[in-house]
Amino acid sequence: MKTPFSAVISATLLFLAAVCPPPPSAHGLGGSAATLAVVYGSSITVCTIVAQQPIQQIQCWRNGKLLPPILPTTSFDAVAGGRDTLCGFRSGGFSLLCWNTTLNPKRIYDDASSPLTSLVIGDTQICALRNVTSGNNNAICWRGNSVSWARIPTGNPQFRVISSGLGFSCGVLENNNRVLCWGDDGTSLSIQSEFKNSSMMNIQVGGGFACGMNNAGFVVCKGNNDNGQLNVPANTAYEYRGLALGANHSCAIRRLNHTVVCWGGNGEFSSSITDGISFESIVAGLDFTCGLITSNFSIICWGPGWPNRYYESGIELPLQKTLPGPCVEKGCECNLYPESQVLCSGNGHICRPCDIPTSIPPISPPSLAPPLVVISPSPPSKGLRRGLLAFAVVGSVGGLAGICTMVYCLWTGVCIGKKKIHNSVQPTINGSNAAQQSSSSPPSRSSTLRRQGSILMRRQRSGTSSKHTDRAEEFLFSDLVAATNDFSLENKIGAGSFGVVYKGKLPDGREVAIKRSETGPKTKKFQEKESAFESELAFLSRLHHKHLVRLVGYCDERDERLLVYEYMKNGALYDHLHDKNNVEKSSSIVNSWKMRIKIALDAARGIEYLHNYAVPPIIHRDIKSSNILLDANWTARVSDFGLSLMGPENDRDYRPTKAAGTVGYIDPEYYGLNVLTAKSDVYGLGVVLLELLTGKRAIFKMGENGGAPISLVDYAVPAIMAGELAKILDPRVGSLEMNESEAVELVAYTAMHCVHLEGKDRPTMTDIVANLERALSLCDDSHGSISSGPISFISD
């Protein structure tokens, strides 16, 4: 029987969990996308998604050896494993790929209109949630080589989470939090019946049993209990934040300290192996469990089924650092994972799921009254009992509330003067500034940009940027002079919106591109140079994306304004398409339709980030092929933010003082009517797409002997509309293969819509990304690129 104090503690914990959630965790129970997977059956394989790499590739360990990366040029969001099966869905969730022991990979899902949001494998059944409409997630399952639609209950149910186990699957319905199960035998119906009176947040399925957290925060297990797998130890409200279920054992992560506790399995799972170790996530095989360690993002495994002939239980596997969660580009509902920009290498960020789902109503304090009156069998006296009980209630609530406050302060940093960053691109405005602004006229754009730049400079001078790669470094002018050999002509590699760009080498060996404001009597006015410098510094210092050129640092000495970027080894797309030396090289790497479509998709993703995920949104204003640069891996990145402006928060037109951009790429609506919207960038990208298709400049002369200049839009659009695309395609690329023809046609029609005269008729960047993703997948099919990469399950 519980003592009064233990009852008070349990009830108070439940209350505090509702009103003061603990620091967020990396994963919820069941159904969450995972970056760690185990494969069992003919052999045991552990696979993860690599952290701190531009490409989030899959790495695997098997039989004591590291295996070659799977599709090393492809990024994956999540992986899952089962019996002799590994699956992963590509970044964005549009495509699902699986591998088996026959070494034959297979794409089993490819639909840009309904991306996958969750992936689970139970033995041989593969299931996923797909987002068919906003907020609506349907389940789809496969078994073997055929789609098993009939196995999912009819009625098109919408699920919050799903999980698969040995022979059956379960999910939690979105509308009523009830458990719905399906499978091959009576187990699924039995489990579903046992959960019929439970309102659940989530569910996890094992072998003949299932566990999940109910809406009160308690772990509930139903089904077979032959090995004690249902006997949850010390089950108080919100004590656990993660579950992993095997054939006959269960493990969970304690919410307070992220250590692991296991039960069931005939008592063969020793918790001493993991004592004192904090975990981000755990995943179970049939009779073993693996976990991702918080301190160093390494993997350890333990349990009776773990092959100790290769590595003893609890010994870290020789894998590179693993991502603690998928890298995403959308905003986070609750909190960002610390250092997520570094872990994602600038390709999005990692969100910490909410510990208490926002869709579950918090428990009100009156509901806690009954537990508080539970007393021991022999109370000392009625008055004293009431006094002690009141003291316990007040003391427990006060003490635990204080602990909750301390944890919150330490997590957010508000107690020590450090604000929590909710969005990596959101500018910070403090209270004093807000008060000053409200009592005076709104600050000018120039002063706002200067203030943001000054904040960055102060951070640098205080020494913070040496520890954080997302802080811009401040360089001495003399250092940059040395790096560029006194800005010699041999080091000149191009020009930007406000100056000349030079290649340089810093003392630490880093190769960089240095943009220097032009000097001399023919230069632009100082105010314009200053504005361009401030724009790039303010924008790029807070933008981090794999398809945007990264700002390394800056120099601001007297009249010198210089910006230092990461060096793009393969130069500008413009040069590969139009420079005479490159044009004559018929074997250029960009002379393939797949590569050209990939470059277009990379650039579109970078622009989409500016429009949809930057806070506030940003309009580039100068999208053109010379501002799309290619790094050493031929990944395209958007550059040159000297003309960029912050866009409106809504769909209202933004009207700057005058139009800006480049002839041939500038939006006619913007140029003629002085109306600037995000659709102006869409027009510029449309011209770039036409360049990739035709190989011609934005403005060019027809015929070998020249002639009147003609715009690429006027040249290409009529041919596309007439169905004569083949007549205008770049002959350097070669003939189209079967699926390439469809892919190139899709790109052409997308480009045609991008260059409509009126912005309202143009697609959004999200639409363009979806079309280009589809086009690239068609090229993958035509070239068989899925089977050309290294496969994870290689026989010894």
C-alpha positions in Angstrom: 0.0 0.0 0.0 1.3 3.5 -0.8 2.2 5.8 2.1 0.8 9.3 2.2 4.1 10.7 1.1 4.4 8.4 -1.9 0.8 9.2 -2.9 1.6 12.9 -2.7 4.7 12.5 -4.7 2.9 10.5 -7.4 0.1 12.9 -7.6 2.3 15.9 -7.6 4.5 14.5 -10.4 1.4 14.0 -12.5 0.3 17.6 -11.8 3.8 19.0 -12.6 4.1 16.9 -15.8 0.9 18.6 -17.0 1.8 22.2 -16.1 5.6 22.1 -16.2 7.0 19.6 -18.6 10.6 18.5 -18.2 13.2 19.3 -20.8 12.3 17.8 -24.2 13.5 14.4 -25.4 14.8 13.2 -28.7 12.1 10.7 -29.5 8.6 9.8 -28.4 7.2 6.3 -28.0 6.6 4.3 -31.1 6.0 5.6 -34.6 8.7 8.2 -34.5 11.2 8.4 -37.4 14.4 6.8 -36.2 18.1 7.3 -37.1 19.1 3.9 -35.6 18.0 0.5 -36.9 18.9 -3.2 -36.3 18.5 -6.1 -38.7 18.3 -9.7 -37.4 17.9 -13.1 -39.0 20.7 -14.6 -41.0 23.1 -12.1 -39.4 22.9 -9.1 -37.1 23.5 -5.7 -38.7 23.3 -2.2 -37.0 22.7 0.8 -39.2 22.5 4.5 -38.4 22.4 7.9 -40.2 25.7 9.7 -40.0 25.9 13.0 -38.2 28.0 16.1 -39.1 28.1 15.3 -42.8 26.6 17.3 -45.7 24.9 14.1 -46.9 23.0 12.2 -44.3 24.1 8.8 -45.6 23.4 5.3 -44.0 26.4 3.6 -42.3 26.2 -0.1 -41.2 28.2 -2.5 -39.0 27.9 -6.3 -39.5 29.8 -9.3 -38.3 32.5 -7.1 -36.7 33.1 -5.0 -39.8 32.1 -1.7 -41.1 30.3 -1.9 -44.5 30.5 0.6 -47.4 27.9 3.5 -47.1 24.6 2.8 -48.8 24.1 5.1 -51.8 26.8 7.5 -50.5 25.4 10.5 -52.5 21.9 10.2 -51.1 20.6 11.7 -47.9 18.1 9.8 -45.8 15.7 11.0 -43.1 15.0 7.7 -41.3 15.8 4.0 -41.2 14.2 0.9 -39.8 15.2 -2.7 -39.7 13.5 -6.1 -39.4 14.2 -9.7 -40.4 16.9 -9.6 -43.1 15.4 -6.2 -44.2 16.6 -2.6 -44.0 14.6 0.3 -45.3 15.1 4.0 -45.3 13.2 6.9 -46.7 15.0 9.7 -48.5 15.1 13.3 -47.4 11.7 14.8 -47.6 10.0 11.4 -47.3 9.1 11.1 -51.0 10.9 7.9 -51.7 11.3 4.6 -49.7 14.1 2.2 -50.5 14.7 -1.3 -49.0 17.5 -3.8 -49.1 17.5 -7.5 -48.4 20.0 -10.4 -48.2 19.7 -11.1 -52.0 21.6 -7.8 -52.5 18.7 -6.4 -54.6 17.6 -3.0 -53.5 14.1 -1.9 -54.3 12.2 1.3 -54.3 8.8 0.4 -52.9 7.4 3.9 -52.6 7.8 7.1 -54.7 5.2 9.8 -54.4 6.1 13.5 -54.0 2.5 14.4 -53.4 2.2 12.2 -50.2 5.5 12.1 -48.4 6.2 9.5 -45.7 6.3 10.8 -42.1 7.1 7.6 -40.2 8.6 4.2 -40.9 8.5 0.9 -38.9 9.3 -2.7 -39.6 8.0 -5.7 -37.7 9.8 -8.8 -38.6 9.0 -8.9 -42.4 6.1 -6.4 -42.5 7.0 -2.8 -43.5 4.6 0.0 -42.6 4.7 3.7 -42.9 2.5 6.8 -42.4 2.1 9.0 -45.4 0.8 12.6 -45.3 -2.1 12.6 -47.8 -3.4 16.0 -46.8 -2.3 18.5 -44.2 -2.5 16.8 -40.8 -4.0 13.5 -42.2 -1.7 10.4 -42.0 -2.8 7.2 -43.6 -1.0 3.9 -43.0 0.4 1.9 -45.8 2.1 -1.5 -45.4 4.1 -3.9 -47.6 4.9 -7.6 -47.0 7.5 -9.2 -49.3 7.1 -7.7 -52.7 3.4 -6.9 -52.7 1.5 -4.0 -51.2 -0.8 -5.3 -48.5 -3.6 -2.9 -48.6 -6.1 -5.5 -47.4 -4.3 -6.0 -44.1 -5.0 -2.4 -43.0 -8.5 -1.9 -41.5 -10.9 -0.4 -44.0 -12.4 3.0 -43.6 -9.2 5.0 -44.4 -8.3 5.5 -40.7 -6.1 8.4 -39.7 -3.3 7.5 -37.3 -1.1 9.5 -34.9 1.5 6.8 -34.7 1.9 3.2 -35.8 4.2 0.2 -34.9 4.8 -3.3 -36.2 5.9 -6.4 -34.3 6.0 -10.1 -34.9 3.0 -10.8 -37.2 0.9 -7.8 -36.4 0.8 -4.0 -36.4 -1.0 -1.4 -34.3 -1.7 2.3 -34.4 -3.2 5.0 -32.3 -6.2 6.7 -34.1 -6.0 10.5 -34.4 -9.6 11.2 -33.7 -10.1 9.3 -30.4 -6.7 8.0 -29.2 -7.9 4.4 -29.4 -5.7 1.5 -30.5 -6.4 -0.2 -33.8 -4.5 -3.4 -34.8 -4.2 -5.6 -37.8 -2.2 -8.7 -38.9 -2.2 -12.3 -39.9 -3.6 -14.0 -36.8 -5.8 -13.5 -33.8 -3.1 -11.7 -31.8 -3.9 -8.3 -33.4 -7.6 -8.6 -32.4 -6.7 -9.8 -28.9 -4.3 -6.9 -28.3 -6.8 -4.4 -29.7 -9.5 -5.8 -27.4 -7.3 -5.4 -24.3 -6.6 -1.8 -25.2 -10.3 -1.0 -25.9 -10.8 1.0 -22.7 -7.4 2.8 -22.9 -6.9 6.3 -24.3 -3.3 6.2 -25.7 -0.7 8.7 -26.7 1.3 6.1 -28.6 2.0 2.4 -29.1 4.9 0.1 -29.5 4.5 -3.6 -30.7 6.7 -6.6 -29.8 6.3 -10.3 -30.1 2.7 -11.1 -29.0 2.4 -8.0 -26.8 2.3 -4.2 -27.0 3.1 -1.3 -24.7 2.4 2.4 -24.9 1.9 5.5 -22.9 -1.7 6.4 -22.0 -3.0 10.0 -21.7 -2.2 10.1 -18.0 1.4 9.4 -18.7 1.6 5.8 -17.5 3.0 2.9 -19.5 0.4 0.3 -20.3 1.3 -3.2 -21.6 -1.1 -5.8 -22.9 -0.8 -9.3 -24.4 1.4 -12.3 -23.7 3.3 -12.2 -20.4 5.1 -15.5 -20.4 8.5 -13.9 -19.8 7.4 -10.9 -17.6 7.4 -8.5 -20.5 4.3 -6.7 -19.2 5.7 -6.2 -15.7 6.7 -2.5 -16.0 8.9 -1.6 -13.0 8.3 1.6 -11.0 5.6 2.9 -13.3 4.8 6.4 -12.2 3.3 9.2 -14.4 5.6 10.3 -17.2 8.5 8.3 -15.8 9.5 7.0 -19.3 10.1 8.7 -22.6 11.0 5.8 -24.9 10.2 2.2 -25.4 11.8 -0.7 -27.4 10.1 -4.1 -27.6 11.6 -7.4 -28.7 10.2 -10.8 -29.0 9.8 -11.2 -25.2 11.5 -8.3 -23.5 10.9 -4.5 -23.1 13.2 -1.6 -22.5 12.5 2.1 -21.8 14.4 5.3 -21.3 13.8 7.0 -18.0 12.6 10.6 -18.5 14.5 12.1 -15.6 18.1 11.0 -16.5 17.7 9.2 -19.8 19.1 6.0 -18.4 17.6 2.7 -19.6 15.7 0.0 -17.7 14.7 -3.4 -19.2 12.3 -6.1 -18.1 11.0 -9.4 -19.3 13.2 -11.8 -21.3 13.2 -14.3 -18.4 15.4 -11.9 -16.5 18.3 -12.2 -18.9 18.6 -8.5 -19.6 21.1 -7.1 -17.1 20.7 -3.3 -16.4 24.2 -3.2 -15.0 25.6 -2.9 -18.6 23.9 0.4 -19.1 24.1 1.8 -15.6 24.8 5.5 -15.5 24.7 5.9 -19.3 22.2 8.4 -20.8 20.5 7.5 -24.1 18.9 9.5 -26.9 17.0 6.6 -28.4 16.9 2.8 -28.2 15.7 0.1 -30.6 15.2 -3.7 -30.1 16.0 -6.8 -32.1 14.4 -10.1 -31.2 16.5 -10.7 -28.1 18.8 -7.7 -27.8 18.6 -3.9 -27.6 20.8 -1.1 -29.0 21.0 2.5 -27.9 22.3 5.9 -29.0 24.5 7.4 -26.3 23.8 11.1 -25.5 27.4 12.0 -24.6 29.2 11.0 -27.8 26.4 9.8 -30.2 27.9 6.3 -30.4 26.0 3.0 -30.3 26.2 0.2 -27.8 24.1 -3.1 -27.8 23.3 -5.6 -25.1 21.2 -8.7 -24.3 21.4 -12.5 -24.6 21.0 -12.4 -28.4 23.9 -10.0 -29.0 26.9 -11.7 -30.7 29.7 -11.3 -28.1 32.1 -13.1 -30.4 32.5 -9.7 -32.2 31.9 -7.2 -29.5 31.0 -7.7 -25.9 27.7 -6.3 -24.6 28.0 -2.7 -23.8 31.1 -2.0 -26.0 30.6 0.9 -28.4 30.5 0.0 -32.0 33.1 1.6 -34.3 30.5 3.7 -36.2 30.8 7.4 -36.9 28.7 9.8 -34.9 24.9 9.1 -35.3 22.3 11.8 -35.7 20.0 11.9 -32.6 17.0 12.7 -34.8 16.1 13.4 -38.5 17.3 16.7 -40.0 14.3 18.7 -41.1 13.9 22.1 -42.6 10.4 22.9 -41.2 9.9 24.7 -37.9 9.9 22.8 -34.6 6.7 22.5 -32.7 8.5 22.5 -29.3 12.3 22.9 -29.2 15.5 22.6 -31.2 18.1 20.0 -30.4 21.3 21.6 -29.1 23.9 22.1 -31.8 21.5 20.7 -34.4 22.9 22.9 -37.1 26.4 21.4 -36.5 25.0 17.8 -36.4 23.0 18.4 -39.6 26.0 20.1 -41.3 23.8 23.1 -42.2 21.2 20.8 -43.8 18.2 21.7 -41.6 17.9 21.2 -37.9 16.8 18.5 -35.4 13.5 18.9 -33.5 13.0 17.6 -30.0 9.5 16.1 -29.8 7.2 17.4 -27.1 7.3 15.4 -24.0 3.6 16.0 -23.4 1.8 16.1 -26.8 -0.1 19.3 -27.2 -3.2 17.4 -28.4 -3.6 15.8 -25.0 -5.5 18.1 -22.6 -3.6 18.7 -19.3 -4.9 17.1 -16.2 -6.5 19.8 -13.9 -5.4 20.0 -10.3 -8.8 19.0 -8.8 -8.5 15.5 -10.3 -5.6 15.0 -8.0 -7.7 15.3 -4.8 -8.5 11.6 -4.3 -4.9 10.3 -4.2 -4.0 13.0 -1.7 -6.3 11.6 1.1 -4.7 8.1 1.1 -3.2 7.5 4.5 -1.2 4.8 6.3 -3.1 2.2 8.5 -2.0 3.7 11.8 -2.1 7.5 11.7 -0.7 9.2 14.9 -3.7 11.5 15.3 -6.3 13.1 13.1 -5.0 16.7 13.6 -1.4 15.7 13.3 -2.2 13.6 10.2 -3.8 16.5 8.5 -0.9 18.8 9.5 1.7 16.4 8.1 -0.3 15.8 5.0 -0.7 19.5 4.3 3.0 20.0 5.0 3.8 17.1 2.6 1.6 18.5 -0.1 2.9 22.0 0.1 6.5 20.9 0.5 6.4 18.4 -2.3 4.7 20.8 -4.7 7.0 23.7 -3.8 10.1 21.5 -3.9 9.3 19.8 -7.2 8.1 23.1 -8.7 11.4 24.6 -7.8 13.2 21.7 -9.4 11.1 22.1 -12.5 11.9 25.8 -12.6 15.6 25.2 -12.2 15.6 22.6 -15.0 13.7 25.0 -17.2 16.1 27.9 -16.4 19.1 25.8 -17.1 17.6 24.4 -20.3 16.5 27.8 -21.7 19.3 29.8 -20.3 17.0 32.6 -19.1 18.4 32.4 -15.6 21.9 33.2 -16.8 21.1 35.8 -19.4 21.0 33.4 -22.4 17.9 33.1 -24.5 16.8 29.8 -25.9 16.9 29.7 -29.7 13.6 28.3 -31.1 14.4 28.9 -34.7 17.9 29.1 -36.1 17.0 31.9 -38.5 14.8 34.1 -36.2 16.4 37.4 -35.2 16.4 38.3 -31.5 14.8 41.5 -30.2 15.2 42.3 -26.5 12.7 44.1 -24.4 14.5 47.4 -24.2 14.8 47.6 -27.9 11.1 46.8 -28.3 10.2 49.5 -25.9 12.3 52.1 -27.7 10.8 51.1 -31.0 7.3 51.5 -29.7 7.9 55.0 -28.5 9.6 56.3 -31.6 9.4 55.9 -35.4 10.1 52.4 -36.9 13.8 51.8 -37.5 15.1 51.9 -41.0 16.1 48.8 -42.9 19.7 50.0 -42.9 19.8 50.5 -39.1 18.2 47.2 -38.5 20.8 45.4 -40.7 23.6 47.4 -39.1 22.3 46.4 -35.6 22.2 42.7 -36.5 25.7 42.9 -37.9 26.9 44.7 -34.8 25.4 42.0 -32.6 27.3 39.4 -34.6 30.5 41.4 -34.3 30.2 41.7 -30.5 29.6 37.9 -30.2 32.8 37.4 -32.2 34.8 39.7 -30.2 33.7 38.1 -27.0 35.1 34.8 -28.2 31.9 32.8 -28.9 32.3 32.2 -32.5 35.4 30.1 -32.0 33.1 27.5 -30.4 30.1 27.8 -32.7 30.4 27.2 -36.4 27.3 29.3 -37.1 29.0 32.5 -35.9 30.7 34.7 -38.5 34.5 35.2 -37.8 36.0 38.7 -37.9 39.2 38.9 -40.0 41.9 41.4 -40.1 42.3 43.1 -43.5 46.0 42.2 -43.5 45.2 38.5 -43.1 42.9 38.7 -46.2 45.6 40.5 -48.2 48.0 37.7 -47.4 45.4 35.1 -48.2 44.8 36.4 -51.7 48.4 37.4 -52.6 47.5 41.1 -52.3 44.3 40.5 -54.3 46.2 39.5 -57.4 44.5 39.0 -60.8 45.6 35.3 -60.6 43.3 34.9 -57.6 40.3 36.7 -59.1 37.5 34.2 -59.7 34.4 36.4 -60.3 32.3 39.4 -59.3 29.3 39.8 -57.1 26.6 42.4 -56.4 29.0 44.9 -54.8 32.6 43.7 -55.5 35.2 41.4 -56.9 35.6 37.8 -55.6 39.0 36.3 -55.0 40.2 32.8 -54.1 42.1 32.8 -50.9 43.8 30.4 -48.4 43.7 31.2 -44.7 46.6 30.5 -42.4 44.9 27.4 -41.1 44.7 26.0 -44.6 41.0 26.6 -45.4 40.3 27.6 -48.9 37.8 30.5 -49.1 36.2 32.9 -51.5 36.7 36.6 -50.5 34.4 39.3 -51.8 35.9 42.8 -51.7 34.0 46.0 -52.2 35.4 47.8 -55.2 37.4 50.9 -54.7 38.2 53.7 -57.1 36.5 56.6 -58.9 34.1 54.4 -60.9 32.7 52.4 -58.1 29.2 52.6 -56.7 28.3 55.1 -54.0 29.6 54.2 -50.6 26.0 53.9 -49.2 25.1 51.2 -51.8 28.3 49.2 -51.1 27.5 49.5 -47.4 24.0 48.3 -47.9 25.1 45.3 -49.9 27.7 44.4 -47.3 25.2 44.7 -44.5 22.6 42.7 -46.3 24.9 39.7 -46.9 26.3 39.9 -43.4 22.9 40.1 -41.7 21.2 37.5 -43.9 23.9 34.9 -44.3 25.0 35.0 -40.6 21.5 33.6 -39.7 20.9 31.3 -42.7 22.1 27.8 -42.6 21.2 25.4 -45.3 23.1 22.9 -47.5 21.9 24.7 -50.6 23.0 28.2 -49.5 26.6 29.3 -49.7 27.9 29.5 -46.1 29.4 32.7 -44.8 32.7 32.1 -43.0 33.4 35.7 -41.8 33.9 39.3 -42.6 36.3 42.3 -42.4 35.2 45.8 -41.6 38.2 48.2 -41.4 37.9 51.8 -42.3 36.6 51.9 -45.9 37.2 48.2 -46.5 34.2 45.9 -46.5 35.0 42.2 -47.2 33.0 39.0 -46.9 34.6 35.6 -46.6 32.7 32.5 -47.9 33.3 28.8 -48.1 35.1 28.1 -51.4 33.0 26.5 -54.1 35.5 24.3 -56.0 33.4 23.8 -59.2 32.5 27.4 -59.7 29.3 28.9 -61.1 26.7 27.0 -63.1 26.8 29.9 -65.7 30.4 29.0 -66.5 29.7 25.4 -67.1 26.8 26.2 -69.4 28.2 29.3 -71.3 32.0 29.8 -70.8 33.7 29.0 -74.1 36.3 26.7 -72.5 33.6 24.6 -70.8 31.2 24.7 -73.7 33.9 23.0 -75.9 34.3 20.2 -73.3 31.6 17.8 -74.4 32.5 15.4 -71.5 31.6 18.0 -68.9 30.0 16.5 -65.8 27.0 18.8 -66.2 26.3 17.4 -69.6 23.8 14.8 -68.3 20.1 15.4 -67.8 20.2 13.8 -64.4 23.0 16.2 -63.2 21.2 19.2 -64.6 18.0 18.3 -62.9 19.8 17.7 -59.6 21.4 21.1 -59.8 18.0 22.7 -60.5 16.5 20.8 -57.5 19.4 21.8 -55.2 18.9 25.5 -56.1 15.1 25.3 -55.8 15.5 23.8 -52.3 17.7 26.7 -51.3 15.2 29.3 -52.5 12.3 27.4 -50.9 14.2 27.7 -47.6 14.4 31.5 -48.0 10.7 31.8 -48.9 9.2 29.4 -46.5 11.5 28.7 -43.5 13.5 31.9 -43.0 11.9 34.1 -40.3 11.0 36.6 -41.7 11.0 35.3 -45.3 13.6 36.5 -47.7 13.3 37.4 -51.4 16.7 37.0 -53.1 16.0 39.4 -56.1 18.9 38.2 -58.2 18.4 34.5 -59.0 20.5 33.6 -62.0 22.9 30.9 -63.2 26.0 32.9 -62.1 24.6 33.0 -58.6 24.2 29.2 -58.4 27.6 27.8 -57.3 28.8 24.2 -57.3 30.8 22.7 -54.4 33.4 19.9 -54.6 30.6 17.3 -54.5 28.7 19.1 -57.3 26.0 20.2 -54.9 24.4 23.5 -56.0 24.2 26.4 -53.6 22.5 29.8 -54.0 24.9 32.7 -53.4 25.1 36.6 -53.5 22.6 38.1 -51.1 23.6 41.7 -51.7 20.3 42.6 -53.2 18.1 40.5 -51.0 15.2 42.0 -49.0 13.1 40.7 -46.1 9.7 39.7 -47.6 6.3 40.5 -46.1 4.9 38.1 -43.5 1.7 37.7 -45.5 0.8 37.7 -49.2 0.6 41.4 -49.6 2.8 42.9 -52.3 6.1 44.4 -51.2 7.0 47.6 -53.0 10.7 48.7 -52.7 11.9 52.0 -53.9 13.2 50.7 -57.2 13.6 47.5 -59.2 16.9 45.5 -59.0 18.2 42.4 -60.6 19.8 41.2 -63.8 18.6 41.7 -67.4 17.1 38.5 -68.7 16.2 37.2 -65.3 14.3 40.0 -63.7 10.6 39.5 -63.2 8.7 41.7 -65.8 6.0 42.4 -63.3 8.5 43.7 -60.8 10.5 45.6 -63.5 7.4 47.2 -65.1 5.0 47.7 -62.1 7.5 47.8 -59.2 5.7 44.9 -57.5 8.0 42.5 -55.7 6.8 39.2 -54.3 8.4 35.8 -53.7 7.2 34.9 -57.2 9.9 37.3 -58.6 12.5 34.7 -57.5 10.3 32.0 -59.2 10.7 33.9 -62.5 14.4 34.0 -62.2 14.6 30.3 -61.4 12.4 29.6 -64.4 15.0 31.3 -66.7 17.7 29.2 -65.1 15.7 26.0 -65.8 15.4 27.1 -69.5 19.2 27.6 -69.5 19.7 24.1 -68.2 17.4 22.7 -70.9 18.7 24.7 -73.9 22.3 25.6 -72.9 21.6 29.2 -74.1 22.1 32.4 -72.2 19.2 34.4 -70.8 19.8 36.9 -73.6 21.5 35.7 -76.8 21.8 36.3 -80.5 20.3 33.8 -83.0 22.4 32.3 -85.8 26.1 31.8 -86.3 26.7 35.3 -87.6 24.8 37.0 -84.8 21.5 38.9 -85.2 19.1 40.7 -83.0 19.2 39.8 -79.3 16.4 37.6 -78.1 15.4 36.6 -74.6 15.5 32.9 -73.7 11.9 33.1 -72.6 10.7 34.3 -76.0 12.8 31.6 -77.6 11.9 28.6 -75.5 8.3 29.0 -74.3 6.7 28.8 -77.8 8.5 25.6 -78.6 7.5 24.0 -75.3 3.8 25.1 -75.8 3.9 23.6 -79.3 5.2 20.3 -78.1 8.5 20.8 -79.9 10.8 20.6 -76.9 13.3 18.4 -78.8 14.2 21.2 -81.1 15.5 23.5 -78.4 17.3 21.0 -76.1 21.0 21.4 -75.6 22.7 19.0 -78.1 25.8 18.6 -75.8 23.8 16.5 -73.4 23.0 13.7 -75.8 19.9 11.7 -76.6 17.2 11.1 -74.1 16.6 7.7 -72.5 13.1 6.5 -72.0 12.3 7.9 -68.5 14.6 10.9 -69.1 12.3 12.1 -71.8 9.4 12.3 -69.3 11.7 13.9 -66.7 13.0 16.6 -69.1 9.4 17.3 -70.3 8.3 17.8 -66.6 11.2 20.3 -66.1 10.2 22.1 -69.3 6.6 22.6 -68.3 7.6 23.6 -64.8 9.9 26.3 -66.4 7.2 27.5 -68.7 4.8 28.1 -65.7 7.6 29.8 -63.7 8.0 32.5 -66.4 4.4 33.6 -66.7 4.0 37.3 -67.0 1.9 37.6 -63.9 3.2 36.3 -60.6 -0.2 34.9 -59.5 0.0 32.4 -62.4 3.4 31.1 -61.3 3.9 28.1 -59.0 5.3 28.3 -55.5 8.8 27.1 -54.7 7.2 24.2 -52.9 5.4 23.2 -56.1 8.7 23.5 -58.1 10.6 21.4 -55.6 8.0 18.7 -55.8 8.1 18.6 -59.6 11.9 18.6 -59.7 12.0 15.8 -57.1 9.7 13.8 -59.3 11.8 14.5 -62.4 15.0 13.4 -60.7 13.4 10.2 -59.5 12.4 9.4 -63.1 16.1 9.8 -64.1 17.0 7.5 -61.2 14.7 4.9 -62.7 16.1 5.2 -66.2 19.7 4.8 -65.0 19.2 2.2 -62.3 21.1 4.3 -59.9 19.5 2.6 -56.9 21.3 -0.7 -57.7 24.5 0.9 -58.7 25.6 2.0 -55.2 27.2 -0.2 -52.5 24.7 -2.4 -50.7 24.8 -2.8 -47.0 24.4 -6.5 -46.7 27.6 -7.8 -48.3 28.6 -11.4 -47.6 31.9 -11.9 -45.9 
